[in-house]
Amino acid sequence: MTPDILCLGEPMLEFNQQPDGNYLPGHGGDTSNCAIAAARQGASVGYVTHLGADTFGNSFMDLWRAEGIDTSTVKQVATVHTGIYFVTHGADGHEFSYFRAGSASSRMGPQDLPVDALQQCKILHVSGISQAISDCAADAVFEAIRLTRAAGGKVSYDTNLRLKLWPIERARAVTHAAMAQCDIALPGLEDAQLLTGLTEPDAIVDFYLRLGASVVALTLGAEGTLVATLDERARVQGRMVKAVDATAAGDTFDGAFLARVAAGDTPFEAARYANAAAALSTLGYGAVAPMPCRPEVEAFLSEERS
């Protein structure tokens, strides 16, 4: 049975710098993070990618299976490697260093897509990073979007701008073209300002609604999320915590948001829940380990009500 949510992109092994200067190994990659976050909220989730037939690739397969994620649309390729990245922390926040050139995921093209699964899922989630890693990966995302929407599914897109991967002009052209074919837009404020040339959140939301999205959830960091449909908009307040590492907070928001949308919540209800999940994910180091499960999020939300 095809999962309700399919995420497509590049997983990467993560090495995250600790306060003592040593690096903690873990798992990353924006759409993989999103898949895990959604699964931890109880959603039915699958992943679409290629991995190396190596130790790092095996590690991801073990992780996804342990998280209850369907791996039937993951292929391991013997002749290529799984990507890795490092996270360092300083006065300006966290910084990423990538070693992904020629990775298995970056070589995946439209011909490699699991057509039946894409035609049967309720929501496909992709991102700017999914398209930035190579031309053939960008084409694969466009084809996956086409297949999903033609069969009646919805598409979610997070801009996740990484200027180390592509120049701003190409990023604008590709992400705008993809967003024009998506149903749920999940941009972050800083990315959206660079991509649209706009500064005000309401203007950015209007931009993505005009492109074609029926739902926009613009994340504003500690300020919460501006959520809009064609008929309604509201700023959903964030939750204040003593954050130690914001790695994958945005991906956690995406996964929690999509899990609640798939469960029938309105976008505004989903954003309130996802804000809480994202806040909790910043209380530990690394992308995956601090991601909360549904009972933790619900307990956190109940504190707000009491």
Secondary structure, DSSP 8 states (H G I E B T S, - for coil): ---SEEEES--EEEEEE-TTS-EEEEEE-HHHHHHHHHHHTT--EEEEEEEESSHHHHHHHHHHHHTT-B-TTEEEETTS--EEEEEEEETTEEEEEEE-TT-TGGG--GGGS-HHHHHH-SEEEEEHHHHHT-HHHHHHHHHHHHHHHHTT-EEEEE----TTTS-HHHHHHHHHHHHTT-SEE--BHHHHHHHHS--SHHHHHHHHHHHT-SEEEEE-GGG-EEEEESS-EEEE-------S--TTHHHHHHHHHHHHHHTT--HHHHHHHHHHHHHHHTTSSSSSTT---HHHHHHHHHHHH-
